[in-house]
Amino acid sequence: MEYMENYNPKEIESKWQKIWREGGINRTENNSDKPKYYILDMFPYPSGTGLHMGHTESYTSTDILYRYKKMKGFDVLHPQGFDAFGLPAENFAIKTGVHPKETTVKNIANYEKQIDSLGMGYDWDTKIVTASPEYYKWTQWIFARFFENDLVYKKTDKINWCDSCKTGLANEQVVDGGCERCKNKVVQKEIPGWFFKITDFAEDLINDLDKVDWPEHTKVNQKNWIGRSEGSEIDFKIKNSELKIKVFTTRADTLFGVTYMVIAPEHKIIQELKSNIENWGEVENYIIETQKKTEMDRVGSNEKTGFELKGIKAINPANQEEIPVFTADYVLANYGTGAIMAVPAHDQRDFEFALKNNLEIKPVIARVNSVEEIFPGLTEAIIKSIRESGFATFGSGLLINSGRFNGMSSEEAKKAITEFVGGETKTNYRLRDWSISRQRYWGAPIPVVYDLEGKAHIVPDEHLPWKLPEDVDFVPTGESPLKKSKEFFERTEKIFGKGWTPEVDTMDTFVCSSWYYLRYPDSKNGKEFCSKEMMEKWLPVDLYIGGAEHTYMHLLYARFMTKALRKIGVLDFDEPFLKLRHQGMVLDKNGGKMSKSKGNVINPDDMVARFGADAVRMYMMFLGPLEDEVKWNEDNIVGIYRFLERVWKSINDNIELSYSAISLKKLISNLNIEFVLNKTIKEVGEDIENFKFNTAISKLMVLFNKTGRLPLLNFFKNPDFYELISRNDTEKLIILLAPFAPHIAEELWSGLSEISNDEKYKQSIFLQKWPEYDESKIKENTFNLVIQVNGKVRANVEASVDISQEEAERLALGLGEIKKWIEGKEIKKIIFVKGKLVNLVV
């Protein structure tokens, strides 16, 4: 047989990548007789920097699963596309003067080349690009259906505004008070915009997390972001006024302890009361200053600022006491009712504010074991105990100082006091409607036009895609660049009439990515975003893999989109991703985060050029569990490379000998190939199914180390003793390796044609079946027998699983390392536990 004596990944890999792409080996079958498996990566943004090691890790994991499932007999959809709209491409266009569609096309071509160089088995026939009119036509179609079904609306409101990016942001796109893209400080700005009614689905977004197999921490984080609170709405009357302040509280049991109120600076009641507010000047200035702060600034600040609305008193409905009213920026107008009742004895934030403003602190909840310790009046002792969370508690307990409700438990009192004051039980959410309007260029145009009276109309489907104009300057000014497009306005008047105008905002790029998984099964369909046949065949996604950083945005938005489309009858399922797994971050060898500024970014292209794609893939997976942070150290990838060299030599030596010398036989019995091979088939399959790729690779290494002990020289010295692995077993070895190192596996598989005319060796290895294991051959023949003296382990020895008590005792007593512990002593008793241990009692 002629073969490359030395392992040459560069030659092998380029050869097979060309064959795979030209031969369409990764094309989706759409075979209705096979069970389906839809596996999906979070698609990349095609930036100019190309793929990074995080992509390599995530995409390798799905590729392993894709190839494994395909060989297990599944019809697998394994697509890839590009999230191509958004600020990075637009900012690059502003910097270079090159239109973003040109740089996007160039970057996508580079990404595809990089992905292919890693041997990823994507079906490129299903590719989508969110910036292409063929795709965003359907983004606009979905917007139109939402418009018709009252799931989207326009309003003027204070929104998060990035003055650097010159655009509005959703709450989820603000991180620690800064823009999640450019990190610059976000401010509040009043601006008209379009909103999706995600809050209509808040309850389902929480409850339906029980339907999916997702990491628990991701579920918890989504629930916390949505922020469901069960509580009561209670009205506080304003003294000498018909006005009322409505509050939402989860602690109606503390109502008798309310000693002041706080309302948000934006609350409309402040303007209604301003003629009665004696210190209106300082209150007005405070309101103006508050408008410059983001929600994150306001709720995250340790300093609780605020002003009393002097001349204004509210009436506590529980005891009819007059209480002062404050405005403070830590209360938000769009959360709850925009007003809170303050109970400083039982809330840390209220307590700190009360101490700062010298306000009354009235404990009304006592710990259960301290109920008899009721002090008359407010004393320093009570303040001290509150400060230390001693006598009065910030949690539940028994009511005190609460009239007829004294002695009642907190849980009982919540309902009873709500009814007593005429309140109403309510469920509240932290989640806010999704602001989708962006005052930037590179995004899907919102398919809305306005008539002469300013009324919004949806662009009819026959005019979709409502194309993005190109006669614009990309430089942002705070208004959408589309506003300057002559072609855009002329197009609108030509179709709809003189004086009609287009909506000039574009959609948040997350709108495009919130439904993309629905397009892959039928990406070339120009009449429907996905046919009913393809939806029934493929949807929803069986496995989705990507970063946990998308919990509050992409993953939440995709779930909303699915539920909204189901509500209007487009889909018949309500969760997009049945199973979700996250990959961890790839760090440098010192444990540092990779970044350009640090100069420690690892380029996958460089690693593939030096070590080959198979070695990069296997090392990436070998570093640790998929969800863990891992450290990339190129010094250690050499070990994987050498392992692949040994595999190459071992298999090819087998093939060479078989072809030139003798017929194939079984390996010598002392290697116990049947046991090792069947056990490895079972365990590697289980590890792949459970995303334990690192342990699967370890087991492959053990297997190949055991089956690679066939020195060519020794065979010719004594051919009667050194026997070959059977061709059937050799096939299994190569197939087990194939999902992890597909190039070398294809080459070795095709090499088997040298010893057989079987046509299957002329087919791709990925058209073969995953080997089955024989359970009867996995049973262990030996085990580790523990030898104890007086209950302490003194030796371990390998023994037959069928060893009798008599044989075990004789073995233990004959061991040299045991004799020193029993020499000269009487053995009073011998305890034998079959399959485990022998304990000598002296």
Secondary structure, DSSP 8 states (H G I E B T S, - for coil): ----SS--HHHHHHHHHHHHHHHTTTS----TTS-EEEEEE------TT---HHHHHHHHHHHHHHHHHHHTT-EEE----B---SHHHHHHHHHH---HHHHHHHHHHHHHHHHHHTT----GGG--BTTSHHHHHHHHHHHHHHHHTT-EEEEEEEEEEETTTTEEE-GGGEETTEETTT--BEEEEEEEEEEE-GGGGHHHHHHGGGGSB--HHHHHHHHHHHT-EEEEEEEEEETTSS-EEEEEES-GGGGGG--EEEE-TT-HHHHHHGGG-TTHHHHHHHHHHHTTS-HHHHHH-SS---EEEEEEEEE-TTT--EEEEEE-TTS-TTSTTSEEEE-TTS-HHHHHHHHHTT------EE-GGGTT---SS--HHHHHHHHTT-SB-SS--EE-S-GGGTT-BHHHHHHHHHHHTT-EEEEE-S---EE-EE-SSSS-B--EEE-TT--EEE--GGG-S-----SS-----SS-GGGG-HHHHHHHHHHH-TT-EE---EE-HHHHHTSGGGTGGGTT-SS-SS-HHHHHHH-SBSEEE--GGGTTTHHHHHHHHHHHHHHTTS-S-S-SBSBEE----EE-TTS-B--TTTT----HHHHHHHH-HHHHHHHHHHTS-TTS-EE--TTTHHHHHHHHHHHHHHHHHHHHHHHHT-------GGG-HHHHHHHHHHHHHHHHHTT-HHHHHHHHHHHHHHHT---HHHHHH-TTT-----HHHHHHHHHHHTTTSHHHHHHHHHHGGGT---GGGGS-GGGS------GGGTS-SEEEEEEEETTEEEEEEEEETT--HHHHHHHHHH-HHHHHHHTTS---EEEEETTTEEEEE-
